[in-house]
């Protein structure tokens, strides 16, 4: 089950970084949804390597092939199988780490848990596996499109360069106009320069991705162990290099008083709403109809091109110098992954909640 995500809308993934292909099986996809292959491929292109000077140089087309579950351009309700073939892996670049543990990687834990590991690009622990998540997220977005639910993520911080305003102050349509995927042109340029500088030093840098979900109906999520923000947090923290999650005002609310933090209810033209949204669109673990917004922190990529101290499989001290093609910053390519995971969570919660009256009345 560790390879399957979701309850009603599920994605089971397979493949390794340097294997024949990355793929998956999606179950629970509603029938009759028009399949927009151009859109699905576009989502993969946003994640693909080699798209700019600040991403890895691995050159993969990442062309998706749908194998089942679609007939005459629409979903049938049957499982959707898909693959994306690996065509540009340089496995020889990893031969020198076959018997070494890379600092802050999954090498040691995989070896101890399974007594075997694929050292080529990290094998199953590689971020390349997120290809399957993006395909699943793209299909989920096609369903959410029918419900007028939109999901937009963007880079809000790289290193110590961060946007100093909330998402409402930015034109999020500008996110795709630069390599960093930041909606502020000036900050985007500064972020890009920082990433280039770190790359030249053979090092890496982390940051934060903000995500905004609009149009989500009231009633998604459960009040106890199935809280919506817990599902979103689990999804985000399952992404490679993710280290932190907060929604609404998050950790910033701890310095506030209740009188400053409470979202006051008002009646606007016969519809109950709130004057503020410090809660981030979720109260009591259930969506309240306001925008859902959250932030995910990503650590610096663990693979750096500097010499480091480590040990071999027997615990003998040695030095490590990594070769190959790697991202100096995961943020630009992680934006579509964050969106994909959010889309799958929201669709899954929607399908769980649909039998209840709360959703039948959500859009009235």
N, C-alpha and C positions, 0 to 999 in steps of 0.2 A: 504493500500500500504506500510505501514511501515514494513510489514513482507516479502516484495518482493524486491529482488535485481536484477538489470539489466534491459536492454531494449529489446534486441533481444534474448540473452541467459539469462533466468531469473531463479532465485531460490526463491521459497516461502517456508518458514520454519514454523514448528509448534512444540509444546512440551514445557515442563517445566523440571527443574532439577530433581524433585522428582515425576514426572508424570510417565505414563506407558511407554512412548517412546519419543525419539526425531526423527523428520522426516522432509521430504520436498518433494516438487514437482519441477522438473526441466523441463522447457519448452524452446523450441528453439534449442534443441540438434540436430545437423545435423544427418541425417540418414546414415546408413552404417558404423558407427564407431565401430570397434571391441572392445568389453568390456572385460577388463582385471580385473577380480574380485580380483585376488591376489594383483594387484597394488593398487586398491581402498582400500582394507583392510589394506595394508601396510601403506597407508597414514593415515588411522584412528589409526593404532597402534602407529604412531609417536605422535599423539595427546592424546592418551588414558591416563587415570590416572594410578598411581601405577607402572609406568615403571622404576622408579629409586628411590634412597633414597632421592632425592631432589625434588620429586613431591608429590602430595597428595596421601594418602594411600587408597583412594577409589578404589576398585577393580572391574573394569568393563571390560568385553571382547570387548564391542563396536562392535559387529558383525553386519554388514550392510545387509539388505535384500532389494533387488530391486523388486518392485511389478509390474512394468509395463514399457512399452517403449523399451523392449529388446526382440528380437526373434532370436533364433538360434545363440546366441552369439554376435549379432550386434544391434545397435540402429535402431529403426524404424522411428524416426522423431516424434513420439508421446511423450506426457509428460512422464517423468520417475519419478514414485513415489517410495519412499524408507523410511524405518524406521530403527532405532537403538534402541533396547529395553533397558530400565533402569532396572538393576537387583540387584544393591548393594547400594541403597539409605538408609540412616539412618535418617529418618525424625525426630525421637525423639530427635536427637542432637540439633534441632533448636527450640524445644518447649519453651525454656526460652527466646527466642527473639520474640515470637509471638506478644507481645505488646510493643516492644522496637524498636527504630531506631538505626541501626548500623552506626557508623561514616563512612562517605565517600562511603556509599552504595546507591543503588537506592530505599531503603525502603521508605524514606520520600517522594521523588518525585512520586513514583508509587502510594502511598497512597493518596496523594493530587490530582493526575491526575485522577485516576480511582475509588477512594474511596473504594478500596479493593486491597489486595496484597497477594501473596503466600509467606509466610515467610520461607518455607522449601527450604533451599539452594539458596534463592533468586528467585525461581520460573523461570519466563521468563527472568529475567535479569542475570541469571547465565551464566557463561562462558561455561557451558556444552552445551548450545544451539549451540555453534560453531561446534559441530559435523556435523550438516547439511551443514555448509560452507565447511568443509573438503571434504565431499562427492561430493558436487557441484564442488569444485576445482579439485578433482581427475578426474571427468568426463571431465572437461574443459581441463585438462592436456592431456587426451587421444586424444583430437582433436588437441591441439597445437603440440603434438608429430608428427602428420602427416605433420605439417608445419615447423618442425625443430625449433620450439621455445621452449626454456628451461627456467625454473624459479628455482632459488636457493636462499634460505634465510639462514641466520646463525646468531647466537648470537655474536654481536660485542662489547657489553659492559654489565657488571653487576656491579651495584654500581659505584665505582670509578676505576674499573679494565676494561680497554678497549684496543682494538686493535689499534695500532698507525699507521697502514698503510692502503691503500685502498685495495679493494677486489682483484685487479690484483696480489698482492703480496702473496696471500694465495692459497693453494690447497683446493678448496671448496669441493672436494670429501672427505675430512677428517671431514666434519661437523658432520656426523652421527657416528663417532668413539668414541664419549664421551657423557655423560649424559647432558651436557650443550648445546651441538650442536654449538660448537665454533671450527673453523678450525685451530686454533693455540693451540697445545697440552699444552704448558706451561701456557698460559693464561687460557685455559680451566680448568686446575687443580686449579689455583688460584680462578677462579670464583666459582668452585664447593665448595671449602673450605669456601669461603665467604657465600655462600648460606646455607651451613650446620651450620655455626656459627650463622647466623641470625635465622635459624630455631630453634636452641637450645635455643635462647633467647625468643622464642615465637613471633618473629617479621618477617617482610618481607622486600624484596629489589626489586628495579626496574632495568631497563636497556634499551638497544637498540637492535633492530634487523635490520640488513641490508639485502636487497634483490636485486638480479641481474637478469635481464631478457635479454637473448641473442637470437639473430635471429629474433627479431621483425622487420617487414618490414617498409618501409617508408610510411607514410600516415595515421597512426592511430590517431584518435582524431580530434576535431573540433577547429577552431581558436578563437571562442568567448566563449560561455558558456559551450561548451562540450570539454574543454581542457583535454588531456590525463592525465596530471599530477593532474588535479583537480579530475578526476574520480578515480585515484589511491589513492589520499589523502582521498577522501570521504570513499573509501572502507576500508582503513587502520584505519581511525579514528572511524569506526563503530565497530571495534573489542573491546571487553571488556578490560578495563584498558589502552587502547591506549591514549596517551596525546599529541603527537606531530608527525609531518611528515615533511620531507624535501627530495628533490630529487636533483640529481647532487651535486654541491658543497654546495647547501643549504645555511644555515646561515653563513657558512664560507666564502662566496663570498663577504660579506659586507665590509671586510677590504681590498679587492683587487681593483685594478684599471681596467678599461675596457681593457687596453692593455694587462693586465695579464689574464683576464677572458675570452676574446673572443676566440671562437673555429674557427681557421683559416681553410678555405676551400682549398683543393688541389685536383688535378686530378691524381689518381693512376690507371694506365693501363686502362684509358678510363672511370673510375668510379669516380664520385665526392664523396669525404669523408672529414673528418676533422682531423687535426693533434692532437687535444686534445678532451676531452669530459667533459668539465666543466658543460655543459648543462644537463648532465645525460640522453642523448638520446632523448630529447624532446626540440623542439624549436618552439615557437609560438603556443604551445599547441598540436603540431603534432609530431609524432615519426619521427626521421631523419635517422634511420637505425643503429645507434650506440647502444651500450649496454645501457639499461635503468637501473639505479640504484637509490635506495632510502633508507631512514632510518625511522624507526618508533620507537618512544619512548614509553615505558610502565612504568606506575607508580608502586610503591610497591603495592602488593595485599592488598586490604582494610581490609580483615579479618585477624586480628592478635590475637594471643592467650594470650594477656596480658589484664589485667583489664583496662577498659576505662570508662570515664564519658559520659553519654548520657541522653536522656529524653525518657519517655514513650509516648504513643499515645496522652495523655492529656497534654503533656508538662512538666510533673513532673520530676525533676532531679533524676537520679538513676545511678547505676553502671552496667556495662555489662562485662561478661566473656563468650567468645565464646567457644563452644565445637565443636567437629567434626573433619573432615579431610580436610586440606586445603593446597594449594601450598605456599611455602615460597617465590617463585619467579615464575612469569608467563612465563618468557622468553623461557625455553626449550620446553614447550608444545605449545607456540605461534608461533614458527617457521613454522610448517606446515600450520597454520591458515593464516599467512601472505602470504605464497606461494599460498594457495587456493584462497584468495581474489584477488591476483594479476592475477592468471590464469583466473578467471572469468571476470575480467575487460578486459584483453587483448583479450579473445575470443569474448566477447560482442562487443568490439570496432571493431574487425575484421569483424564480421557479419554485423555491421552497415556500414562499409566502403566498403564491397565487390562490391557493384554496380558501384563503381567509377573506372575509368581507372587507377588511381594512384596505386591501389592494383594489377591490372592485370599486371602491369609492375614492380611490387616491387621486384620480384625474378629473373628478366632477367639479 
